[in-house]
Structure formats: C-alpha cells, structure tokens
Amino acid sequence: MIRAGEIRIEDASRRFRVYPKEARTLKELIVTRGRGRGEDVWALSGVEAHVQPGEAVGLVGRNGSGKTTLLKLIGGIIKPTRGRVEAGGKVASLLELGAGFHPEFTGRENVFLNGALHGLSRAEIRERMDEIVAFAGIGHYLDLPVRTYSAGMYMRLGFAVAAHVDADVLLLDEIFAVGDEEFQRKCFGRISQFKQHGGTIVFVSHDAASVERLCERAVLLREGMVEFDGPTHEAILRYRSHLAEDRDPAERGAGLTEWGSGEARIAEVALQGADGEDRMQFVAGEQLTVRLRVVAEKPIAPPQLQFELREWGGALIAGGTQGTGELGWDGRREQVFRFEVDELPLAEGRFKLRFGLVSSDGTHLYHWLDDALRLYVIPQEREGGLVRLVGRWTREEIGAAAELPSA
C-alpha cells in the first residue's frame, strides 16, 4: 500500500489529440467533417520515477518536455493514457495561482470558495483566515471584488490560500516566475517550512538556483521521456547543455535565468563600492566595480566576455564585449575579472546587469546569466532621468546689446 507523501510513477504515458483548427460553429463542424482529423501527440512516454515521503524532487527540461503534464498526472487533474501514477495522502497543487476565483466576489469570499476547492471546511477556513490575510498582505482590498486586483495581488491571495492547506504532497509549477521579490521570498519561506515538516515536494522551474536550493534530486525530461534522474547539480548541467546553442531561449519568459554548454561559466558576480564591500544600492556619480569569477571545466581558448546594462523594464542602456585574452587569460581553472567605473553615469532608477561567456570567435555560448545583478541608483540633488549627463555650464561674453527699436 502506498504511504502518505509517497509518489509512484510506473510507465506513465499521456496522449493528447491536437486538431489543426477548432470548429466554432455547427456549419464549420458539418463542412469540415472528415477533413479536420486530429493528430495524436504524446506529451509523456514511458516515464518511471519513485519519490519517497519527505523528498524534494525538481522537474527540469525545455518547454514542451512534459513537466507540467507530469505534475497534472501526479495531482490527479488528468489521467495517464497508459501506465499508473499514484500519490499517497493529500495533494496540494500550486499550478495556477488563484484558479477558481470569481471576479465579482470579494477577496474574503474567494478565500472561502478557493479553500473549499482545496478541501477545507468553512470552520477550517475561519480558523486560518487571519493567517491567510496576513500572508497575502493586500490590506483593505480583501473586501473588494477581485476584478479590482492587480495581477500581483491576485497571485498573492491565491498562494496564501493554497499554502495554508494541510497536505502530504505539494506540487509547484513556475511560481517563482511571477510576482515581486517580496512575494517570491514569502513563497520560498513557506515552501521551505513545508519541507522541514516532512512534506513531499515536486517542483517545476526554469530557475536553476531555486531548484538547487530546494531539491536534492532532479528529473530531466526531454521530449516526454526521462533522460536523467539523479543529483540536482548534474541534472541542471545537462539541462543547460540543451540550451547551449540558443541565444534567446523561449523559456526566458518562464523564469529561465542562465544557460550554456558549461565548459566555462561565470561562477560568481558582485557589485562593490569604493570600500570594496558588496552592495546593490549606489548614489549617482559614485565609484562602482563589477567583479566576476570565471571557472573553466577544461582548457579553452580565451573567451569573450559580453555584458549588458538594462533598465528594469528591459530597455538596453549599454552593452559591449571584452576579449579575456587582452586581460591576461592564462588558462587556469579559476580567474577573476573586474570592471571599474570611476563615476556611475546613471541618475536614478532600477537596473539589471547581464553577462555572457562566448568562444573567441563568438559562435559558441559557454554561459549566459540573464539576471546576474540588480542595481538601484539614488539620484543626487536636482538630478533626474535614467542617465547622468555630465558637463559644464559657462556664461559666454558678448558685445554691447543692440538698441531695441522704440515703440
């Protein structure tokens, strides 16, 4: 008999029928009958895995590899076409935060509605209401219709309800790709607390750092099949190698932050002030240093170091490429490079720094860090805008003013 928190996946396969065009009217259905036959697509094929109670397992792989489909099979949302999937005990799914909310109901009413969908009684919801409200942190909006909520508030409330369900298994799908930093920290803290209390976690994310921090084991899926099942670090390395030739992977929108073949990688990045201390916040015009530690798995020709400075919304502010051979690349396994700015030319705002390592001819990507550093700039007095325009005002001497014509 399966134990609470245990997951057994035996030869699990799932087929979907995909139609080239959906018939929207009765006329279209009659006219296209026999000509719009669907095509069978196997999202999963022969997946085998066994998760012990209290284990945290990551699911990684490219878009379309079958990660979300496997989560839905474990959660009982869909059934396998072939094979068997069992999860012992109570399963809580955080696949779509706020799924089931009614837009015309208030936040409080939707807490009761969503809680009932998660299997909580009204008495249990009342007992946990104060804790849910405090966690969501949406203030007086709790008693307003959720149609008035921002996307972030909607997700906060959805997570707050789902996170307060007593469960043996927690299924998570890309929850760190949404919301602000505070929301993400709260999410991770709550999930870590669930793990410490012996709960089983199955976690899908393109954020390798989050997977490695939460999971000791990871399953790499490729085209619906298990390619690797073992230590998280090795699974992540194999996953990144799948992305090595893509300069702009489609997975970025789902939280992917780094990729590349891995022969050389940027192991550590930091922003430092004039005193050498790590910082994220600077005053316009201050001295700033970027420090990068690069590790090479094997001897390679001096790579090129690429960098981009982007405004928080994504607009490119500055970018460039620096050959490491010119900086003295000597083939050692570990090397440190510094980029020093005497006076920060930014006036005010929030910015992101991105870095990449490519081959000396620029054709092969070793490593790319899409969101390596975050920089917050405080303006000096009377400065504004994104860029700090440094110049000098003077007064030009001119001859005697010409007489103005009399009226």
C-alpha positions as CSV (number, residue, x, y, z in Angstrom):
1,M,0.0,0.0,0.0
2,I,1.3,3.5,-0.9
3,R,2.3,5.6,2.1
4,A,1.3,9.3,2.7
5,G,3.7,11.5,0.8
6,E,4.9,8.7,-1.4
7,I,4.7,9.0,-5.3
8,R,4.9,6.1,-7.7
9,I,5.1,6.7,-11.4
10,E,5.1,3.4,-13.5
11,D,5.4,3.5,-17.3
12,A,3.3,6.7,-17.4
13,S,2.3,7.9,-20.8
14,R,-0.1,10.6,-21.8
15,R,-1.5,11.2,-25.3
16,F,-3.4,14.3,-26.5
17,R,-5.3,14.7,-29.7
18,V,-4.4,18.0,-31.4
19,Y,-6.7,19.4,-34.1
20,P,-5.4,21.8,-36.8
21,K,-8.4,24.1,-36.4
22,E,-11.2,24.0,-33.9
23,A,-14.7,24.1,-35.3
24,R,-16.5,27.0,-33.8
25,T,-20.0,26.7,-35.4
26,L,-22.3,23.9,-36.4
27,K,-21.8,24.9,-40.1
28,E,-18.0,24.6,-39.7
29,L,-18.4,21.2,-38.0
30,I,-20.5,19.9,-40.9
31,V,-18.4,21.4,-43.7
32,T,-15.1,20.2,-42.3
33,R,-16.3,16.8,-41.2
34,G,-13.8,14.1,-42.2
35,R,-11.2,16.7,-43.2
36,G,-10.1,18.1,-39.8
37,R,-8.9,14.9,-38.2
38,G,-6.7,15.5,-35.2
39,E,-3.2,14.3,-34.7
40,D,-2.1,12.3,-31.7
41,V,0.7,13.9,-29.7
42,W,2.5,12.0,-26.9
43,A,3.3,14.5,-24.1
44,L,4.8,11.8,-22.0
45,S,6.1,8.3,-22.9
46,G,7.1,5.6,-20.5
47,V,8.0,7.8,-17.5
48,E,9.3,5.9,-14.4
49,A,10.0,7.5,-11.1
50,H,9.6,6.8,-7.4
51,V,9.5,9.6,-4.8
52,Q,9.9,8.8,-1.1
53,P,7.9,10.7,1.6
54,G,9.7,13.9,2.6
55,E,11.8,14.1,-0.6
56,A,12.0,17.2,-2.7
57,V,12.4,16.5,-6.4
58,G,12.8,19.0,-9.2
59,L,11.4,18.5,-12.7
60,V,13.6,20.3,-15.4
61,G,13.6,20.4,-19.1
62,R,12.8,22.6,-22.1
63,N,9.4,23.9,-22.9
64,G,7.2,21.0,-24.2
65,S,9.2,18.3,-22.5
66,G,6.2,17.2,-20.4
67,K,6.9,18.7,-17.0
68,T,3.5,20.3,-16.3
69,T,1.7,17.3,-17.8
70,L,3.5,15.1,-15.3
71,L,2.6,17.4,-12.4
72,K,-1.1,17.2,-13.5
73,L,-0.9,13.4,-13.6
74,I,0.5,13.3,-10.0
75,G,-2.2,15.8,-8.9
76,G,-5.0,13.7,-10.4
77,I,-6.1,16.5,-12.7
78,I,-5.7,14.3,-15.7
79,K,-5.3,10.5,-16.1
80,P,-2.5,8.7,-17.9
81,T,-3.3,7.2,-21.3
82,R,-1.1,4.2,-20.3
83,G,0.7,3.2,-17.1
84,R,0.0,4.2,-13.5
85,V,0.6,7.3,-11.3
86,E,-0.2,7.3,-7.6
87,A,0.3,9.9,-4.9
88,G,-0.3,8.9,-1.2
89,G,-2.1,11.2,1.2
90,K,-3.5,14.7,0.5
91,V,-2.1,16.5,-2.6
92,A,-2.0,20.3,-2.8
93,S,-1.3,21.8,-6.3
94,L,0.0,25.3,-6.9
95,L,-0.1,25.1,-10.7
96,E,-2.3,28.1,-11.4
97,L,-2.4,30.6,-8.5
98,G,-5.9,31.8,-8.0
99,A,-7.6,29.3,-10.3
100,G,-11.3,29.2,-9.4
101,F,-11.6,32.8,-8.2
102,H,-14.8,34.5,-9.1
103,P,-14.1,38.1,-10.3
104,E,-17.3,39.6,-8.8
105,F,-16.7,38.1,-5.3
106,T,-14.6,39.9,-2.8
107,G,-11.2,38.6,-1.8
108,R,-12.7,37.3,1.5
109,E,-15.5,35.4,-0.3
110,N,-13.0,33.9,-2.7
111,V,-10.9,32.7,0.2
112,F,-13.9,30.6,1.3
113,L,-14.5,29.5,-2.3
114,N,-10.9,28.6,-3.1
115,G,-10.4,27.0,0.3
116,A,-13.4,24.7,-0.4
117,L,-11.9,23.7,-3.7
118,H,-8.7,22.7,-1.8
119,G,-10.8,20.5,0.5
120,L,-11.0,22.9,3.6
121,S,-14.3,23.2,5.6
122,R,-15.7,26.6,6.4
123,A,-14.7,26.1,10.0
124,E,-11.1,25.4,9.0
125,I,-11.0,28.4,6.7
126,R,-12.4,30.7,9.5
127,E,-9.6,29.4,11.8
128,R,-6.9,30.2,9.3
129,M,-8.4,33.4,7.9
130,D,-6.3,35.8,9.9
131,E,-3.1,33.9,8.9
132,I,-4.1,33.8,5.2
133,V,-4.9,37.5,5.2
134,A,-1.6,38.5,6.9
135,F,0.3,36.3,4.5
136,A,-1.4,37.8,1.4
137,G,-0.7,41.3,2.6
138,I,-3.4,43.0,0.5
139,G,-4.9,45.2,3.2
140,H,-8.4,46.6,2.7
141,Y,-8.6,45.2,-0.8
142,L,-9.6,41.9,0.9
143,D,-13.2,43.2,1.0
144,L,-13.2,44.5,-2.6
145,P,-14.1,42.4,-5.7
146,V,-11.0,40.6,-7.1
147,R,-11.7,42.1,-10.5
148,T,-10.2,45.3,-9.0
149,Y,-6.9,43.5,-8.1
150,S,-3.6,43.8,-9.8
151,A,-2.0,40.6,-11.1
152,G,0.3,40.6,-8.2
153,M,-2.4,40.9,-5.6
154,Y,-4.4,38.1,-7.3
155,M,-1.4,35.8,-7.1
156,R,-0.7,36.7,-3.5
157,L,-4.1,35.8,-2.4
158,G,-4.1,32.6,-4.5
159,F,-0.8,31.4,-2.9
160,A,-1.9,32.4,0.6
161,V,-4.9,30.1,0.4
162,A,-3.1,27.2,-1.3
163,A,-0.1,27.5,1.1
164,H,-2.3,27.1,4.2
165,V,-3.8,23.7,3.1
166,D,-2.7,20.7,5.2
167,A,-1.1,18.4,2.6
168,D,1.3,15.5,2.3
169,V,2.4,16.3,-1.2
170,L,3.0,19.8,-2.7
171,L,3.1,20.3,-6.4
172,L,4.7,23.6,-7.6
173,D,4.8,24.9,-11.2
174,E,6.9,28.0,-12.0
175,I,5.6,30.0,-9.0
176,F,8.9,32.0,-8.8
177,A,8.5,33.4,-12.3
178,V,5.7,35.7,-11.1
179,G,5.3,38.4,-8.6
180,D,7.8,40.8,-7.0
181,E,10.8,39.9,-4.9
182,E,8.9,40.1,-1.6
183,F,6.3,37.7,-2.9
184,Q,8.9,35.3,-4.1
185,R,10.7,35.3,-0.7
186,K,7.5,34.6,1.1
187,C,6.8,31.8,-1.3
188,F,10.1,30.2,-0.8
189,G,10.0,30.6,3.0
190,R,6.6,28.9,3.2
191,I,7.7,26.1,0.9
192,S,10.9,25.5,2.9
193,Q,8.8,25.4,6.1
194,F,6.6,22.7,4.4
195,K,9.8,20.7,3.5
196,Q,11.2,21.0,7.1
197,H,8.0,19.4,8.4
198,G,8.5,16.4,6.2
199,G,6.3,17.2,3.3
200,T,7.0,15.8,-0.2
201,I,7.6,18.4,-2.9
202,V,7.7,18.1,-6.7
203,F,8.9,21.4,-8.1
204,V,9.0,22.6,-11.8
205,S,11.0,25.7,-12.5
206,H,13.4,27.2,-15.1
207,D,15.2,29.0,-12.3
208,A,18.2,26.6,-11.7
209,A,19.2,28.4,-8.5
210,S,15.8,27.8,-6.9
211,V,15.7,24.1,-7.9
212,E,19.2,23.5,-6.5
213,R,18.3,25.3,-3.3
214,L,15.1,23.4,-2.7
215,C,15.8,19.9,-4.3
216,E,18.5,17.3,-3.7
217,R,17.3,15.3,-6.7
218,A,16.0,16.3,-10.1
219,V,14.5,14.6,-13.1
220,L,15.4,15.9,-16.6
221,L,12.7,15.4,-19.1
222,R,13.3,15.5,-22.9
223,E,10.5,15.1,-25.4
224,G,8.3,13.4,-22.9
225,M,10.9,10.9,-21.6
226,V,13.2,10.7,-18.7
227,E,16.8,11.5,-19.8
228,F,18.3,11.7,-16.3
229,D,17.2,11.1,-12.7
230,G,19.8,11.9,-10.0
231,P,21.7,14.7,-8.2
232,T,20.2,18.1,-9.0
233,H,23.5,19.8,-10.0
234,E,24.2,17.2,-12.7
235,A,20.6,17.4,-14.0
236,I,20.9,21.2,-14.2
237,L,24.2,20.9,-16.1
238,R,22.6,18.6,-18.7
239,Y,19.6,20.8,-19.0
240,R,21.8,23.9,-19.7
241,S,23.6,21.9,-22.4
242,H,20.3,21.5,-24.2
243,L,20.1,25.3,-24.3
244,A,23.7,26.0,-25.3
245,E,23.1,27.0,-28.9
246,D,20.1,29.3,-28.1
247,R,21.0,32.9,-27.6
248,D,17.4,33.8,-26.7
249,P,15.5,30.7,-25.5
250,A,11.7,30.7,-25.3
251,E,12.0,29.6,-21.7
252,R,13.1,33.0,-20.6
253,G,9.6,34.2,-20.1
254,A,9.0,31.3,-17.6
255,G,11.9,32.2,-15.4
256,L,15.0,30.8,-17.1
257,T,18.0,32.9,-15.9
258,E,21.1,31.0,-17.2
259,W,22.1,28.6,-19.9
260,G,25.1,27.5,-22.0
261,S,27.2,24.5,-22.7
262,G,29.2,24.9,-19.4
263,E,32.8,24.4,-20.5
264,A,33.4,27.8,-18.8
265,R,30.9,29.6,-16.6
266,I,30.5,32.7,-14.5
267,A,30.5,31.3,-11.1
268,E,30.1,34.5,-9.1
269,V,29.3,38.1,-9.7
270,A,29.2,41.1,-7.3
271,L,28.8,44.9,-7.3
272,Q,31.3,46.7,-5.0
273,G,31.6,50.2,-3.8
274,A,34.8,52.3,-3.3
275,D,35.4,50.5,0.0
276,G,35.4,47.0,-1.6
277,E,32.2,46.0,0.1
278,D,29.4,44.2,-1.8
279,R,26.4,46.5,-2.5
280,M,23.3,46.8,-4.6
281,Q,22.4,50.5,-3.9
282,F,24.5,53.4,-5.2
283,V,24.3,57.2,-5.4
284,A,24.5,58.7,-8.8
285,G,28.2,59.5,-9.6
286,E,29.6,57.1,-7.1
287,Q,32.5,54.8,-7.9
288,L,31.4,51.2,-8.8
289,T,33.2,47.9,-9.5
290,V,31.8,44.8,-11.1
291,R,33.7,41.6,-10.0
292,L,33.3,38.3,-11.9
293,R,34.8,35.0,-11.0
294,V,35.0,32.7,-14.1
295,V,35.6,28.9,-13.8
296,A,36.7,26.7,-16.8
297,E,35.9,23.0,-16.6
298,K,38.7,22.3,-19.1
299,P,41.4,24.3,-21.0
300,I,39.8,26.6,-23.7
301,A,40.9,29.5,-25.8
302,P,40.4,32.9,-24.2
303,P,36.6,33.5,-24.4
304,Q,34.9,36.8,-25.0
305,L,33.0,38.4,-22.0
306,Q,29.7,40.0,-23.0
307,F,27.8,42.4,-20.8
308,E,24.5,44.3,-20.9
309,L,23.0,47.0,-18.7
310,R,19.3,47.2,-18.9
311,E,16.6,49.3,-17.3
312,W,14.2,47.3,-15.1
313,G,11.6,47.1,-17.9
314,G,14.1,45.6,-20.3
315,A,15.3,48.6,-22.3
316,L,19.0,48.3,-23.2
317,I,21.1,51.1,-21.7
318,A,24.6,50.0,-22.6
319,G,26.4,46.8,-23.7
320,G,29.7,45.6,-25.0
321,T,32.2,42.7,-25.5
322,Q,35.7,42.3,-23.9
323,G,38.2,39.7,-25.0
324,T,39.6,37.9,-21.9
325,G,42.9,37.3,-23.8
326,E,43.6,41.1,-23.6
327,L,43.0,40.8,-19.8
328,G,45.6,38.1,-19.4
329,W,43.6,34.9,-19.6
330,D,46.2,32.2,-18.7
331,G,44.2,29.0,-18.9
332,R,43.9,28.4,-15.2
333,R,40.7,26.8,-14.0
334,E,39.6,29.9,-12.0
335,Q,40.1,33.5,-12.8
336,V,38.7,36.9,-11.6
337,F,38.0,39.9,-13.7
338,R,37.0,43.4,-12.7
339,F,35.2,46.3,-14.5
340,E,35.7,49.6,-12.7
341,V,33.6,52.7,-13.2
342,D,35.0,55.9,-11.7
343,E,31.7,57.8,-11.7
344,L,28.5,56.0,-12.2
345,P,26.8,57.6,-15.2
346,L,23.3,56.7,-14.1
347,A,21.0,59.3,-12.5
348,E,18.1,57.3,-10.9
349,G,16.3,54.0,-11.3
350,R,16.4,50.2,-11.1
351,F,18.7,48.3,-13.4
352,K,19.8,44.8,-14.3
353,L,23.2,43.5,-15.4
354,R,23.6,40.5,-17.7
355,F,26.8,38.7,-18.6
356,G,27.8,36.0,-21.1
357,L,30.9,33.9,-22.0
358,V,31.2,33.0,-25.6
359,S,34.0,31.4,-27.7
360,S,36.8,33.6,-29.1
361,D,35.1,33.6,-32.5
362,G,31.7,34.4,-30.9
363,T,29.9,31.4,-32.3
364,H,29.6,29.2,-29.2
365,L,27.9,30.1,-26.0
366,Y,29.6,28.8,-22.8
367,H,27.4,30.5,-20.3
368,W,24.8,33.3,-20.1
369,L,23.5,34.9,-16.9
370,D,20.3,36.7,-17.8
371,D,19.6,38.4,-14.4
372,A,23.1,38.4,-12.8
373,L,22.9,41.6,-10.8
374,R,20.4,44.2,-9.7
375,L,21.4,47.8,-9.3
376,Y,19.5,50.5,-7.5
377,V,20.6,54.1,-8.2
378,I,19.6,57.0,-5.9
379,P,19.7,60.5,-7.6
380,Q,21.9,63.4,-6.4
381,E,20.1,66.6,-5.7
382,R,18.3,68.1,-8.7
383,E,19.1,65.1,-11.0
384,G,16.5,63.0,-12.7
385,G,16.0,60.6,-15.6
386,L,18.0,57.4,-16.3
387,V,21.3,58.7,-17.4
388,R,23.5,61.2,-15.6
389,L,24.6,63.8,-18.2
390,V,27.9,65.3,-17.0
391,G,29.0,68.6,-18.5
392,R,30.0,72.1,-17.6
393,W,27.9,75.3,-17.8
394,T,29.6,78.6,-18.6
395,R,28.5,82.1,-19.5
396,E,29.6,83.4,-22.9
397,E,30.7,87.0,-23.1
398,I,29.0,89.0,-25.9
399,G,29.3,92.6,-27.1
400,A,27.1,95.5,-26.2
401,A,23.4,94.8,-26.7
402,A,21.9,96.3,-29.7
403,E,19.4,99.1,-29.1
404,L,15.8,97.9,-29.2
405,P,13.6,99.8,-31.6
406,S,11.4,102.3,-29.9
407,A,7.7,101.6,-29.9
